[in-house]
Amino acid sequence: MNFTAFIFRCALFAALCILPAQAYETTIHAEYKPGANGQQNIDFTDITECRGYWCIHWGRDKILQLNTFIDRTVRRSANPREQVYLRFPGSRNVTVQQENGSSANLTFTLTDIGGIYRRNSNNQPHLFQLSEDLNFPDSSSSCRRSAFNAVTGVTDTAFLWSINAAAQQSGGQCTRALRSQYSGSYGITQRHLIFKYRLNTPDPLKMDNGIYRGKLVFSVGPNGDFDFGDGSYDENEVVINFELSVGHQSLFRFPAGSEQAVLQPAAGWTQYLTTGRVPDRVYQDIPFRLWNSVPIAVYLHCEYQSGSDCALKNTRQNHLVPVKSSLSLPRQLAQQNGAAVNRIQLRQGQANQLLFKANSTVLNGAGELHFEVQQTALTEMLSSYRGDLYKGDVTLVIESQLPD
């Protein structure tokens, strides 16, 4: 639980106031840090970087490239595993856990899949030449052409296919036949697995601050979760690590000088001084800005107290008057019944705390803290203690209510 306290001094003048071996491995990073990167929705931001020439070449987010070394011989054949062949798993759930034991669930889904292949000899065609057209998988495949055009260099060929919606959930296989004029056998090496993915992340408002980690382990090889055709595999697993960072914020920023609140009538003291009419109230509203993404509890600590309210004390005599303290918050924060937080009265002590729930993230929202002394107390002050000074400290306590 985070604890924040603000002290306001109110014054009133009565007349003037570790990974497994043998695995292809990568890590996906996502974070929830509202305000840190302009994030305004209640969701994680995927901050995973794709590194390497092919990622830069395509210039797209959420493309991951795993180093592989799969030595293959391809030929035109009735057996699709002897040609361009990619088998992949369907959507998977994974549990991520924080060091304190709290956990959450997310879903990982492949949306596109491809690879980077190198011909083993400069005397043979590269894969783009061998295949019919690597932009288009075979019509019987679980894939279709993606927005990425296949790329061919001096020795390497890269391609990426979009996975059909049904196969994203259940898994499938995608193939491309070799051209009929290439009747021989050709050595190629799959040097990288390329894929795009989608994450369905948990609700960060129900998660503690901290780092959550988890992983998925897929088998690789003939009839495995990932199967890239007949060949020699140097590893037998694909490991995808997940790291989710939750950084809830609860920041209240008051303007300079607002720690001194001088209470006075709306139009000043002129009317009272000329007519003798006691004002309905004396008050001051203190604006503030806030950044918040969690439920909060709010209560007061009082230097002087009148019932459950804070009080101001006459500096010459032992006379107290109650000061009403109330709070207004932006719509993203609400009372437990869903009602708006509009001039909700605050009380002394943690036992009288008010809980406000976070419906969504607040970024640079506007709130107000209201102090006032009402007419009944003013009448007594102006009749018996005119010219005296009343003051007292009011501490606003805000506690972030992070999930258990």
C-alpha positions, 0 to 999 in steps of 0.5 A, a space after each residue: 500500500 502506498 501512502 501519500 499525505 498533504 498538509 494544508 494550513 488553514 487560517 481565518 481572520 474573523 473579520 478578514 480570513 533461467 532457460 532450458 538447454 537446447 532451445 530456440 528462445 526469445 522474450 516478449 516484454 509488455 508494460 503498464 505504466 500510465 503516463 510514462 509513454 502517453 498510455 491512456 487506455 487500461 491495457 498493457 503496451 507491448 514494448 518488445 523490440 525486433 532486432 536484426 536486419 530483417 526486422 529493420 527491413 520490414 520496419 514493423 512492430 511485433 515481428 520476432 526473429 529467432 535464431 535457428 539452424 535447421 539443415 534441410 534438403 528440399 525437392 519437388 515431392 508429393 510429401 509436403 515436408 520435403 518442400 517449404 513446410 511450416 507447422 505451428 501451434 494454436 493459441 496458448 494460455 500462459 500464467 505469469 507470476 510475480 515474486 510475491 506469488 500473485 499471478 495473472 493469465 494471458 493468451 499468446 496467439 501466432 498471427 503470421 509465420 515465416 522464415 529466413 533461409 540460406 542456400 547452401 551453395 552459390 551454384 544452386 538457386 535460392 529458395 525464392 527461385 525454387 518455389 512457385 512464388 513465396 508471396 503465396 502459400 499453397 491454396 490448401 495451406 492454413 495461411 494466406 499472403 500477408 502484407 509483407 513481400 518476400 525478400 531475396 538477397 544474394 544468399 538469403 530469402 525471407 518471407 512471412 505468411 498470415 495465418 488464417 483465423 481458425 488456424 490461429 486458434 487451433 494450429 495448422 500447417 502452411 506449405 509451398 511447392 517447388 517449381 516443376 523445372 527444379 527436379 533435383 535436391 537442394 540444400 538449404 538452411 533455415 537460419 531464422 524463424 520469423 513470426 508475428 503474434 497477438 497478446 490478450 493481456 490481463 487487466 492491470 488494474 487487478 494486478 500488483 506493481 512489479 514484474 510478472 514472468 512466465 513462459 511457453 515451451 513448444 516442441 520442435 521437430 517432426 510432428 512437434 508443435 513447430 515442424 519445419 519439414 524434414 531436416 537436421 534440427 540443432 534444438 528441440 524446443 522453442 521457448 517464449 518468455 513473457 515479462 509483464 511490468 506493472 507500474 501503477 501511479 498515484 500522483 497528486 500535484 498541488 500548485 505552489 503556495 496551496 499549502 496555505 489556505 485563507 478562507 474568506 467569503 466569495 466576494 470578500 469581506 466588503 459586504 459584511 463590513 458595510 452591512 454587518 450581514 454574516 456571510 453564508 460561509 467562508 471557504 477556499 477551493 484548492 485545485 490540483 492535478 492527478 495521475 492515477 490508475 488504482 483505487 484509493 482510500 482518502 481520510 484526514 489527520 487533524 491538528 485540531 478536531 471537532 467531532 469527525 471534522 477537523 477544526 480551526 483554533 482561536 490563537 488567543 483563546 481555546 475556541 474551536 470551530 469546525 472546518 468542513 473538508 471535501 473532495 472532488 475527483 475526475 470521472 475516472 474515479 468513482 464512489 463504490 456505488 458508481 456515483 461521481 466524487 463531487 464535494 464528498 465530505 472527508 473525515 478524520 482518521 483511517 476508520 472514516 476513510 472513503 474508498 474510491 474505485 478506479 474505472 480507468 486511468 487518470 492522466 493529468 486529471 483535474 480535482 479540487 480540495 474544498 475547505 469551508 467554515 459555515 454560517 453558524 460557526 461564523 456568527 459565533 466567531 464574529 459576535 464573540 471573537 471578532 478580530 481574532 485569528 483561527 488556524 489549524 493544520 489539515 493533513 490529506 491522506 491518500 492510500 493507493 489500494 493495490 490488489 491483494 
